[in-house]
């Protein structure tokens, strides 16, 4: 269910969609009028939002930084790298939405990592690797 999570910008709306998808995978609709807690108790499945908020953020950060390192090691004319360097339009008023790029910058800053570190794949993996959540 978390395939491709390295490109996510986790928001409350996305968490809500994950919960809906989890209900659908369990085969329960809202018409059944069964509370989420009861469904999880019967199926012994953890709440996706709780898993993400407690154990998953570190793993999500690792996958995001691994993808970032992969992109930065590619040649300059690589399509994804070209798209990352495109100048964006000026945003409207209000708080700007969280983007993948702002999340990566925050992750780099929180771990005191430099973009230049990405050149050496082995040291980059050593710096960004996290243990699997249990």
Beta strands, then each sheet from edge to edge (+ up, - down):
end
